[in-house]
Amino acid sequence: MNAIILVGGQGMRLRPLTAHRHKSLVPVANRPAISHLFEWLRANGVDRVVLALGQQNEDLAEAFPAGSVAGLEIVPVFEQGRLESGGAIRNAVEEAKIEERFLVLNGDVFVEFALEKAIAEHERTQAKLTLALARVDDPSPFGVAVTDASGRVTGFVEKPPRASAPSNLANAGAWIFEREIVGQIPAGAVRVEEMLFPSLVVRGNAVCGYSIEGLWADIGTPARYLELNIALARRMADGPGKVASFVGPGCVVAETASIEESVLWEGGTVGEGAVVRRSVLADGVRIGAGAQVDGLVAGRGAIVPEGSVVPAGTVLHPGSTYHQDG
């Protein structure tokens, strides 16, 4: 089976973390985010992965050359100009010569559901398109689907207010396509979520919603990225009371420092007596001795001087230094 991973975006919502890394290469549980998708796809019977890349994504293509992922054929396809999700899917299908049913994944999601069960439901309902749907507490940041009792999608609402959301079934960024509907994607830069999906419903095509189980996350923002890493760290902890964090290779953390529910990328330093809580620190970030950091998002090479008290919500851009007010 073929899968297309949409990785052409610039990761603007993840800035400053993506200023020097493609969003699919940011570390999740100390390895590139996209590697988790590769692992899931391979375990679920997919053998060919088409990377739908933007013009500036050579770094991602170079990170996973042909033969670099055991059990998967990796096929890079580059866009000629910005195509959005619809144009990217159409371009990938044509360039990679996909002639049968295929799967599409957003490159910034983490999924664990059983693909075989989703395909079985897709076939049972004779759907032309099946959308994986994740139940969420707050649907307002997502596009949500409205389904009838049989699971057929009857409508879509983009980012509804929480109080008036028609459902809590968020578009999980994983879609099963029948090849024949690709021709209904308009030419050019279009979003399937806004153009194709609603038009299929209006035209009476069978669009199925499949409610998924297991851990799901959209890591498109620093807050969601951190929550996924915390969830995975808790799962991997070898005993109760362990602090859920990931510390990347080459980091130097003083024995008296404390790191809680945080993600440190490569080559960072945390000084004596420093406390880092619920923060994401990109490559080479330096936290000085005695500093207290809570809810910081720091780009590559940022510096927090010793003794600083950094309030929650602070963002440090690459190479910048935190300055204590007063």
N, C-alpha and C positions, 0 to 999 in steps of 0.2 A: 504494500500500500504506500502511496505517496502522501507526504505531509508538506505543506508550505508554512514556513515560519516568517511572519511579517516583521522584519527588523530594519526597515528603512528609515525610521524616525530618528530624530536627533536627541531624544531624551531630555527635552527642555524642562519638563516637570521635575526631573531628578537633579537639576543643577543645584549646587556646584559639583556634585559627585560625578557627573558625566562630562565635565569640562575637558578631561583628558582621557576618558575611557568611554567606549561605546556602552550604551545602557545594557546590552546583552552580555557584556563582559564584567559588569560589576559583581563582586563576590557575594554569593549566597552560600552560607555554611562553608566559607573559605574556598569556594571554587566558582568559576564563571556561571552566572545565572542560566545561560542557555544550555549549559551542560546538564542541568537537571531536566530540561525538556528533552534533550537527546536521550537520556537514560530512560525517561518515561516512554518515549516513542518506541525505542527498541524493545522494551519490556512488553509493549502492547501490540507488537506485530508489524510495526512500520519499518520498512527497510530502505526507503529513499526519502531524503529530506531536501527540499528546495529552499534555499535562503533567499528571500525577496529583499534585496539590498538596495540602499540608496546610493547615489553617486559618490558620497564621501565615506563609504563603509569598507574601504579596502582593509582596514585593520581587523575587522571581524572576519572577512574572507581569508585573510592570512592566518588568523588564529586557528582556523579549522580547515586546512587543506584536504584535498582528496585523500582518503585512507586514514585520516587522523582519528576518526571515531569508529571504534570497532563495531561491526554489525550494521553500519549505516553508510549508504552512499550519500555524500554531501554534494549538492549541486548549487553553486552560487549563480544567481541571476541578478544583474544590475538594472536598475531603472534608468531611463534616459529622461531626467526631469522628475519633479515631484508628482507622484501618481495617487497618493492616498491609498486606503485599503483596497478599494475596488479595482483601480488601475493596476495596483501591484499584484493582485491575485490573477487578473486576466493576463498580465505580462508574464508572470511566472508559469502559468499553465501553458501558454503558447511557446515560450522559450524552452521550457523543460519537456515539452511534448507529452503532457499528461492527458491521457485519453479515457480515464475511468474515474470512478468515485475517488475523492481525496479529502484529506483533513486540512483545515487551516487553523493555525495558532497565532495569537498575538505574541510578539516576542517578549513582552514584559509581564507574562503571567506565569504562575506556578500552579501545576495541576497534579492530581493523584488519582483521578477517577478511573474506573475500568472502561477502557475504550470499547472493548468487545460488547459490553452491555449496551453502550450508547448506540453502537452500530446495529445491534439486534433490534432496539427500539426504532431506529431509523427505518429498518427494513419492514418491521411489523406494521408501521404506520404508512409505509410507502411514501415517505417524505422525499421531497426534492432537496430539502435543507433541514438539518437538525442543529439546533443551538444548545450547547451546554449552558445550563443555568445554575448559578450558585445562590443559595439562600443567604442573605445578608441582613444584619440588624438595621443598618441605615442605607437605603438604596439611593439616597440623593446624589452621591458622586458618580453613579453608574447609569447606563441605559438599562431599563427593565423591560421584561416581556410580560404580556398578559396572556394567559392560557385558559382554555376551557377544560372541562372535566376529563376529556380524553388526552390532554397534553398538547393539543394543537394550539399553535400561537395564533392569537386573534388580533394582536396589536402591540405597539411599542411606545414607550414614553422615555425620552432622554432626560436623565438627571431630574427626576421629579422631586418636589419638596417632600421631606420625610413624612409629614403629617397627612399628605394627600396622595401618596404613592399608591398606584393601583395594585401593586404586588411587591414582594421582596425578593423576586427572582432576577438577579443581575446577570446581564450578558457576561459569561465567563471567559470570552475571548477564545473559544474553541468551537469550531463549526465543521460539520460534515456536509460536503457538497456533492451533489450529483453533477457530473461533468456537463450535462446538457444545459444547466442554468447559467453557465459562464457567459454564454452568448447574450444573456439579458443584462449584463453589466455594461452600462454606457461607456463609450470610449472616453479617455482622458482621466483627469484627476477627480475621482468620485469616491465617496465613502459607502461601502456596502451597507453599513448600519443605517444610513439615512436614505439611500436610494434603492438598493436591491431588496433588502429584507422586507420593508413595508410594501413595495410593489408586488412582491411574490404573494403576500397575504391578500392584497386587494384583488389580484388576478385569480385567486382561488387555488393557487399552488399549495400543496401540503407542506407547511413549515411546522416542524415538531420542536417542542422544548423538552430537554432531558435534564432533570434535576440531578446534579452530581453530588457525590459523597466524597469524603476525604478532604484533606487540606487544600484550600484554594487561596490564591492571593494575586492581586494586581500590584506589582511593585513599581508603579509609575511615579510615585512620590516618595520623598525620603521617609515620611512617617510610615507608609505602608511597607516600604522596603525594610525598615527596622523591625516592624511587627512580625514579618515573615521570619527574619533571622532569629528573633527571640523565640518564636514558636518552635523552630527547628532545634535551637540550642536546648530548650527545655526537654524536647523529645530525646535528645542525644545525651543529656546529663546522666551521669552514672550513679546518682544517688540523690535523695531529698536534700533540699537546702542548697544545692549547687546554684551558683549565679549563672544565668543564661547569657553568655557572651561568646563572640568569636574574635580571636586575636590572630591576625594574619602573620605570614612568615616574615622574619627579619625584624619584628617588633621587639623593643626593649622596654620591659615594664618593671619598675622598681618593686622590690619585695614588699615595701610598705604601702604601695599604691593599691587602690581598689577600683575594679572595673565591674560595673553592674549593668546587665541588659544593654550591652553596647556592641558595636561592630567596629573593629580596627582593621584597616586594610594592611598593606605591606609597609615595613620599614618605619613605623612610627615609634615614638618614645613617650613614656609616661613617667614623670619624675617621682621622687620620694614623697610619700604622703599625699599624693594627688588622688582625687576621687573623680571618676568618670561614670556618669549615670545616663542611661537611655540616650546615647549619642552615637553618631556615625562619623568616623574619622577616616578620611581618604588617605592615600599613600603619603608617607613621610610627615604626617602631622606631629607636632611636638607639644606636649602638655607639660608645663613646668612644675617643679616641686611645689607641693602644697596647694596647687590650683584645685578649684572645685568646679566641675563642668557638669551641667544637667541639661539634657535636651539640645545639645549642640550638633549642628551639621557643618563639618569643616572640609573644605576642598583641599586638594593636594598641596602639601608643604605649608599649610597654615600653622600659626604659632599662638599658643596661649602662654603668656609669661607666668613665671612662678608667683604663687600667691593670689592669682586672679580668681574672682568669683563670677562665673559666666551664667547668666540667667537662661532659663528655658526658652527655646525658640530662636536662639542666636544662630546666625548663619555667617560663616567665615569663607570668603572667596579664596581661591587658590593663591598661595603665597602671601596672604595677608596676616597681620598680627592683631590680636585682640587688645583693645585699649580699655582699661577700667575707667568708668565714669568717675569723675571727681578726683 
